[in-house]
Amino acid sequence: MDRSNNFLLEQLKQACWQRTDGYWQLLATAAGHEESIRQILESLDVNELRLDTMKALPASLVGDKIMALCVSRPQLLGDLLSQWEQEPLTGNPYVDAGCLTAAIDKGRRFLTVVKLDPDAEPWSWEEPFKNEPFRIMGNSEYIRFLASRPLVNKKLTLENMENCIERGKGLLKTLRTQEVQIDESVFHRYADLISSTDPYVIAMLIELSRGINFDSRIWFERMLEVFPTISDPLYLTLSTYTLLNEQWVVPW
């Protein structure tokens, strides 16, 4: 069997193109299916978002559509965001179109850049779990704050990473800015657990594994094994996106 990266990538794209109905359209869009891309672009038009109706999008789905589009057509986001931001908003959620507000928020998060300040106060990997266990679950601002500070730990073990995944998976994003060595056993373990692990975690581990030149074919092969067994496409999106486009990352 051909195990080249290009072959496995094409196999994954073909799997994503098998269906384009409902939420499966997200995967098809990310994999470059032209008709799906056209439909998603149409639904993200500012005139559609302004309507704030189910004909446009439920606000909760806006971000999903933007994420899928950013995999196959990342160059479009800047222009789309400019169009959305030109619409006058009051800041009142009862008055403003929720779809439009959600689109602007997600677009800005995709374009957010976090840089490490080497002079900032250092922090240790266990510190957030001890001092602020609830803040690391879904507080993007806090995660960006930690990412801007130097991490004391220069090596993270399987135990360190398991603790993070179990108690505060959002902390994985902080490693984007750090010069840290992650034990390769982490990636082997979670590649084997890909079907039973939160797809957000898998997406982040795929991204982080590039820093150690982990054999990406392992991720592709495990994903292709799982793909036919999943009935909910949302379970596949984040982890699949990171394989379809090496430059795509879960937004800050």
LINKA-V498076 format. One record per helix or strand. SS is the DSSP state (2 for helix, 1 for strand). FROM is the first residue (numbers start at 1). TO is the last residue. If there is no record, write none. Layout:
ss=[SS	SS]
from=[FROM	FROM]
to=[TO	TO]
//
This chain:
ss=[2	2	2	2	2	2	2	1	1	2	2	1	1	1	2	2	1	2	2	2	2	2]
from=[5	24	34	46	59	74	98	117	123	127	140	149	151	155	158	169	181	184	199	216	233	237]
to=[16	30	43	51	72	85	110	117	123	131	147	149	151	156	167	177	182	192	212	227	235	244]
//
